[in-house]
Amino acid sequence: MNHHPFLAHFTQLARYNAWATARLLGAVARLPEVEYRRDAGLFFRSIHGTLNHLLVGEHHLWFARFAEGSSPVVALDAELEPDRARLAERLHAGAARWEPLIAALPDDRWAGTLDYTTMRGTRACLPFAATLAHVFNHATHHRGQITAALTAVGSKFPELDFVYYLQNPSQP
């Protein structure tokens, strides 16, 4: 039975990630297509490009590394899902996969390493728990970029800070 001290913390981060993803995608869904695909000056240019990057990074690369021990190769700016609605569905579904994965981890896994091959083809060996924290931090970073783009076009969006989740995790 899994009782590692990291379990509760990372379960909470996985739940927050799913909560924040759902809230952000709800706001993005109201955005006109032209604003959704417009170059907003983000690292991955548009809101669509940034959401595709989250699909690539969080779900295609990192989830495969953690869940399967595989090291997929895909460009970080790849458009894995051109369809806006389908992209949102895939991001929702992907965010929902982290909590069950975390729950299934054996206690000794948290102190171990994550060994994988980088996109440049080199081997990496990183602390498992810290690298998992990176996944959730990375998603928060890009959600912040998207909320900045939403602000720039005058679109409203919900509060996504972690403390708001802690205050009311059941509020969509």
CYANA upper distance limits for C-alpha pairs under 8 A (distance plus 0.5 A):
  1 MET  CA    106 PRO  CA      8.27
  2 ASN  CA      7 LEU  CA      8.06
  2 ASN  CA    103 ALA  CA      8.01
  2 ASN  CA    104 ALA  CA      8.27
  2 ASN  CA    105 LEU  CA      7.82
  2 ASN  CA    106 PRO  CA      6.49
  2 ASN  CA    107 ASP  CA      6.07
  3 HIS  CA      7 LEU  CA      7.26
  3 HIS  CA    107 ASP  CA      7.23
  4 HIS  CA    107 ASP  CA      5.80
  4 HIS  CA    110 TRP  CA      8.30
  5 PRO  CA      9 HIS  CA      7.90
  6 PHE  CA     10 PHE  CA      6.51
  6 PHE  CA    110 TRP  CA      7.72
  6 PHE  CA    129 ALA  CA      8.39
  7 LEU  CA     11 THR  CA      6.41
  7 LEU  CA    102 ILE  CA      7.54
  7 LEU  CA    103 ALA  CA      7.60
  8 ALA  CA     12 GLN  CA      6.61
  9 HIS  CA     13 LEU  CA      6.85
 10 PHE  CA     14 ALA  CA      6.57
 10 PHE  CA    102 ILE  CA      7.58
 10 PHE  CA    133 ALA  CA      8.27
 11 THR  CA     15 ARG  CA      6.72
 11 THR  CA     99 GLU  CA      6.22
 11 THR  CA    102 ILE  CA      7.00
 11 THR  CA    103 ALA  CA      7.80
 12 GLN  CA     16 TYR  CA      6.56
 13 LEU  CA     17 ASN  CA      6.49
 13 LEU  CA    136 PHE  CA      7.38
 14 ALA  CA     18 ALA  CA      6.83
 14 ALA  CA     95 ALA  CA      7.90
 14 ALA  CA     96 ALA  CA      8.43
 14 ALA  CA     98 TRP  CA      6.29
 14 ALA  CA     99 GLU  CA      5.90
 14 ALA  CA    136 PHE  CA      7.96
 15 ARG  CA     19 TRP  CA      6.61
 15 ARG  CA     99 GLU  CA      7.28
 16 TYR  CA     20 ALA  CA      6.43
 16 TYR  CA    162 PHE  CA      7.44
 16 TYR  CA    165 TYR  CA      6.92
 16 TYR  CA    169 PRO  CA      8.12
 17 ASN  CA     21 THR  CA      6.44
 17 ASN  CA     95 ALA  CA      7.10
 17 ASN  CA    136 PHE  CA      7.12
 17 ASN  CA    139 ALA  CA      8.04
 17 ASN  CA    140 THR  CA      8.33
 18 ALA  CA     22 ALA  CA      6.63
 18 ALA  CA     92 HIS  CA      7.44
 18 ALA  CA     95 ALA  CA      5.46
 18 ALA  CA     96 ALA  CA      6.62
 19 TRP  CA     23 ARG  CA      6.77
 19 TRP  CA    165 TYR  CA      7.98
 19 TRP  CA    169 PRO  CA      7.85
 19 TRP  CA    172 PRO  CA      7.40
 20 ALA  CA     24 LEU  CA      6.52
 20 ALA  CA    160 LEU  CA      6.18
 20 ALA  CA    165 TYR  CA      8.48
 21 THR  CA     25 LEU  CA      6.53
 21 THR  CA     91 LEU  CA      8.01
 21 THR  CA     92 HIS  CA      7.40
 21 THR  CA     95 ALA  CA      7.89
 21 THR  CA    143 ARG  CA      8.35
 22 ALA  CA     26 GLY  CA      6.64
 22 ALA  CA     92 HIS  CA      7.06
 22 ALA  CA    172 PRO  CA      7.70
 23 ARG  CA     27 ALA  CA      7.06
 23 ARG  CA    157 PHE  CA      8.42
 23 ARG  CA    158 PRO  CA      6.95
 23 ARG  CA    160 LEU  CA      7.94
 23 ARG  CA    172 PRO  CA      6.73
 24 LEU  CA     28 VAL  CA      6.69
 24 LEU  CA    143 ARG  CA      7.78
 24 LEU  CA    147 THR  CA      8.35
 24 LEU  CA    157 PHE  CA      7.45
 24 LEU  CA    158 PRO  CA      7.62
 24 LEU  CA    160 LEU  CA      8.19
 25 LEU  CA     29 ALA  CA      6.45
 25 LEU  CA     88 ALA  CA      7.06
 26 GLY  CA     30 ARG  CA      7.53
 27 ALA  CA     31 LEU  CA      7.64
 27 ALA  CA    155 SER  CA      8.49
 27 ALA  CA    156 LYS  CA      7.44
 27 ALA  CA    157 PHE  CA      5.70
 27 ALA  CA    158 PRO  CA      7.72
 28 VAL  CA     36 TYR  CA      7.93
 28 VAL  CA    150 LEU  CA      8.36
 31 LEU  CA     35 GLU  CA      6.94
 31 LEU  CA     36 TYR  CA      6.58
 31 LEU  CA    155 SER  CA      7.79
 32 PRO  CA     36 TYR  CA      6.68
 33 GLU  CA     37 ARG  CA      6.70
 34 VAL  CA     38 ARG  CA      6.29
 35 GLU  CA    153 VAL  CA      8.05
 36 TYR  CA     46 SER  CA      7.23
 36 TYR  CA     47 ILE  CA      6.01
 36 TYR  CA     48 HIS  CA      6.54
 37 ARG  CA     46 SER  CA      5.85
 37 ARG  CA     47 ILE  CA      6.75
 37 ARG  CA     48 HIS  CA      6.10
 37 ARG  CA     49 GLY  CA      8.15
 38 ARG  CA     45 ARG  CA      8.19
 38 ARG  CA     46 SER  CA      5.92
 38 ARG  CA     47 ILE  CA      8.05
 39 ASP  CA     45 ARG  CA      5.30
 39 ASP  CA     46 SER  CA      5.07
 39 ASP  CA     47 ILE  CA      8.44
 40 ALA  CA     45 ARG  CA      6.18
 40 ALA  CA     46 SER  CA      5.73
 40 ALA  CA     47 ILE  CA      7.83
 40 ALA  CA    149 ALA  CA      6.69
 41 GLY  CA     45 ARG  CA      5.72
 41 GLY  CA     46 SER  CA      7.60
 42 LEU  CA     46 SER  CA      6.70
 42 LEU  CA     47 ILE  CA      8.32
 42 LEU  CA     50 THR  CA      8.06
 42 LEU  CA    145 GLN  CA      7.32
 42 LEU  CA    149 ALA  CA      8.37
 43 PHE  CA     50 THR  CA      8.11
 44 PHE  CA     49 GLY  CA      5.64
 44 PHE  CA     50 THR  CA      5.58
 44 PHE  CA     53 HIS  CA      7.70
 44 PHE  CA     77 ASP  CA      7.06
 45 ARG  CA     49 GLY  CA      6.54
 45 ARG  CA     50 THR  CA      7.51
 46 SER  CA     50 THR  CA      6.64
 47 ILE  CA     51 LEU  CA      6.60
 47 ILE  CA    146 ILE  CA      6.43
 47 ILE  CA    149 ALA  CA      7.81
 48 HIS  CA     52 ASN  CA      6.65
 48 HIS  CA     84 ARG  CA      7.94
 49 GLY  CA     53 HIS  CA      6.69
 49 GLY  CA     77 ASP  CA      7.59
 49 GLY  CA     79 GLU  CA      7.57
 50 THR  CA     54 LEU  CA      6.85
 50 THR  CA    142 HIS  CA      7.41
 50 THR  CA    146 ILE  CA      7.89
 51 LEU  CA     55 LEU  CA      6.87
 51 LEU  CA     87 LEU  CA      8.19
 52 ASN  CA     56 VAL  CA      6.69
 52 ASN  CA     77 ASP  CA      7.83
 52 ASN  CA     78 ALA  CA      7.57
 52 ASN  CA     79 GLU  CA      6.19
 52 ASN  CA     80 LEU  CA      6.90
 52 ASN  CA     81 GLU  CA      7.19
 52 ASN  CA     87 LEU  CA      7.78
 53 HIS  CA     57 GLY  CA      6.40
 53 HIS  CA     76 LEU  CA      6.49
 53 HIS  CA     77 ASP  CA      6.21
 53 HIS  CA     78 ALA  CA      7.51
 53 HIS  CA     79 GLU  CA      8.13
 54 LEU  CA     58 GLU  CA      5.93
 54 LEU  CA     59 HIS  CA      7.72
 54 LEU  CA     91 LEU  CA      8.33
 54 LEU  CA    139 ALA  CA      7.19
 54 LEU  CA    142 HIS  CA      8.01
 55 LEU  CA     59 HIS  CA      5.74
 55 LEU  CA     60 HIS  CA      6.79
 55 LEU  CA     80 LEU  CA      7.97
 55 LEU  CA     87 LEU  CA      8.41
 55 LEU  CA     90 ARG  CA      8.02
 55 LEU  CA     91 LEU  CA      6.71
 55 LEU  CA     94 GLY  CA      8.37
 56 VAL  CA     60 HIS  CA      5.29
 56 VAL  CA     61 LEU  CA      6.60
 56 VAL  CA     74 VAL  CA      7.99
 56 VAL  CA     75 ALA  CA      8.48
 56 VAL  CA     76 LEU  CA      6.80
 56 VAL  CA     77 ASP  CA      8.31
 56 VAL  CA     78 ALA  CA      7.67
 56 VAL  CA     80 LEU  CA      7.59
 57 GLY  CA     61 LEU  CA      5.63
 57 GLY  CA     62 TRP  CA      6.54
 57 GLY  CA     76 LEU  CA      7.29
 58 GLU  CA     62 TRP  CA      5.72
 58 GLU  CA     63 PHE  CA      6.73
 58 GLU  CA    135 VAL  CA      6.75
 58 GLU  CA    139 ALA  CA      7.72
 59 HIS  CA     63 PHE  CA      5.49
 59 HIS  CA     64 ALA  CA      7.67
 59 HIS  CA     91 LEU  CA      8.40
 59 HIS  CA     94 GLY  CA      6.32
 59 HIS  CA     95 ALA  CA      8.30
 60 HIS  CA     64 ALA  CA      6.65
 60 HIS  CA     72 PRO  CA      7.87
 61 LEU  CA     65 ARG  CA      6.75
 61 LEU  CA     71 SER  CA      7.32
 61 LEU  CA     72 PRO  CA      6.45
 61 LEU  CA     73 VAL  CA      8.21
 61 LEU  CA     74 VAL  CA      8.47
 62 TRP  CA     66 PHE  CA      6.68
 62 TRP  CA    135 VAL  CA      7.56
 63 PHE  CA     67 ALA  CA      6.22
 63 PHE  CA     68 GLU  CA      8.22
 63 PHE  CA     98 TRP  CA      8.24
 64 ALA  CA     68 GLU  CA      5.61
 64 ALA  CA     69 GLY  CA      6.83
 64 ALA  CA     70 SER  CA      6.10
 64 ALA  CA     71 SER  CA      7.32
 64 ALA  CA     72 PRO  CA      7.82
 65 ARG  CA     69 GLY  CA      5.08
 65 ARG  CA     70 SER  CA      5.49
 65 ARG  CA     71 SER  CA      6.25
 65 ARG  CA    114 LEU  CA      8.22
 65 ARG  CA    116 TYR  CA      7.14
 66 PHE  CA     70 SER  CA      8.46
 66 PHE  CA    114 LEU  CA      7.77
 67 ALA  CA    101 LEU  CA      7.34
 69 GLY  CA    115 ASP  CA      8.15
 69 GLY  CA    116 TYR  CA      7.53
 70 SER  CA    116 TYR  CA      7.47
 71 SER  CA    116 TYR  CA      6.35
 71 SER  CA    117 THR  CA      6.10
 71 SER  CA    118 THR  CA      7.73
 73 VAL  CA    119 MET  CA      6.44
 74 VAL  CA     78 ALA  CA      7.37
 74 VAL  CA    119 MET  CA      7.97
 81 GLU  CA     86 ARG  CA      7.46
 81 GLU  CA     87 LEU  CA      5.95
 82 PRO  CA     87 LEU  CA      7.67
 83 ASP  CA     87 LEU  CA      6.48
 84 ARG  CA     88 ALA  CA      6.91
 85 ALA  CA     89 GLU  CA      6.85
 86 ARG  CA     90 ARG  CA      6.64
 87 LEU  CA     91 LEU  CA      6.68
 88 ALA  CA     92 HIS  CA      6.68
 89 GLU  CA     93 ALA  CA      6.63
 90 ARG  CA     94 GLY  CA      6.36
 91 LEU  CA     95 ALA  CA      6.57
 92 HIS  CA     96 ALA  CA      6.89
 93 ALA  CA     97 ARG  CA      7.16
 94 GLY  CA     98 TRP  CA      7.87
 96 ALA  CA    100 PRO  CA      8.39
 97 ARG  CA    101 LEU  CA      6.97
 98 TRP  CA    102 ILE  CA      6.66
 99 GLU  CA    103 ALA  CA      6.66
100 PRO  CA    104 ALA  CA      6.75
101 LEU  CA    105 LEU  CA      7.10
105 LEU  CA    109 ARG  CA      6.94
105 LEU  CA    110 TRP  CA      8.45
106 PRO  CA    110 TRP  CA      8.27
108 ASP  CA    112 GLY  CA      7.32
109 ARG  CA    113 THR  CA      8.18
109 ARG  CA    128 PHE  CA      7.82
110 TRP  CA    128 PHE  CA      6.43
110 TRP  CA    129 ALA  CA      5.96
111 ALA  CA    127 PRO  CA      7.76
111 ALA  CA    128 PHE  CA      7.16
111 ALA  CA    129 ALA  CA      7.51
112 GLY  CA    127 PRO  CA      6.76
112 GLY  CA    128 PHE  CA      6.06
112 GLY  CA    129 ALA  CA      8.41
113 THR  CA    125 CYS  CA      6.57
113 THR  CA    126 LEU  CA      5.80
113 THR  CA    127 PRO  CA      4.95
113 THR  CA    128 PHE  CA      4.90
113 THR  CA    129 ALA  CA      8.46
114 LEU  CA    124 ALA  CA      8.28
114 LEU  CA    125 CYS  CA      6.12
114 LEU  CA    126 LEU  CA      5.81
114 LEU  CA    127 PRO  CA      6.65
114 LEU  CA    128 PHE  CA      5.40
114 LEU  CA    131 THR  CA      8.03
115 ASP  CA    123 ARG  CA      7.72
115 ASP  CA    124 ALA  CA      6.10
115 ASP  CA    125 CYS  CA      4.97
115 ASP  CA    126 LEU  CA      7.11
116 TYR  CA    123 ARG  CA      6.36
116 TYR  CA    124 ALA  CA      5.90
116 TYR  CA    125 CYS  CA      7.21
117 THR  CA    121 GLY  CA      6.12
117 THR  CA    122 THR  CA      5.90
117 THR  CA    123 ARG  CA      4.97
117 THR  CA    124 ALA  CA      6.36
118 THR  CA    122 THR  CA      5.85
118 THR  CA    123 ARG  CA      6.71
118 THR  CA    124 ALA  CA      7.05
126 LEU  CA    130 ALA  CA      8.31
126 LEU  CA    131 THR  CA      7.06
127 PRO  CA    131 THR  CA      6.52
128 PHE  CA    132 LEU  CA      6.75
129 ALA  CA    133 ALA  CA      6.76
130 ALA  CA    134 HIS  CA      6.87
131 THR  CA    135 VAL  CA      7.19
132 LEU  CA    136 PHE  CA      7.46
133 ALA  CA    137 ASN  CA      6.63
134 HIS  CA    138 HIS  CA      6.30
135 VAL  CA    139 ALA  CA      6.94
136 PHE  CA    140 THR  CA      6.85
137 ASN  CA    141 HIS  CA      6.72
138 HIS  CA    142 HIS  CA      6.96
139 ALA  CA    143 ARG  CA      6.61
140 THR  CA    144 GLY  CA      6.67
141 HIS  CA    145 GLN  CA      7.08
142 HIS  CA    146 ILE  CA      6.81
143 ARG  CA    147 THR  CA      6.70
144 GLY  CA    148 ALA  CA      6.74
145 GLN  CA    149 ALA  CA      6.89
146 ILE  CA    150 LEU  CA      6.69
147 THR  CA    151 THR  CA      6.58
147 THR  CA    157 PHE  CA      7.62
148 ALA  CA    152 ALA  CA      6.72
149 ALA  CA    153 VAL  CA      7.14
150 LEU  CA    154 GLY  CA      6.87
150 LEU  CA    155 SER  CA      5.58
150 LEU  CA    156 LYS  CA      7.47
150 LEU  CA    157 PHE  CA      7.85
151 THR  CA    155 SER  CA      6.13
151 THR  CA    156 LYS  CA      7.45
159 GLU  CA    164 TYR  CA      7.51
160 LEU  CA    164 TYR  CA      7.24
160 LEU  CA    165 TYR  CA      7.87
161 ASP  CA    165 TYR  CA      7.36
162 PHE  CA    166 LEU  CA      6.79
163 VAL  CA    167 GLN  CA      6.66
164 TYR  CA    168 ASN  CA      6.78
164 TYR  CA    169 PRO  CA      8.15
165 TYR  CA    169 PRO  CA      5.14
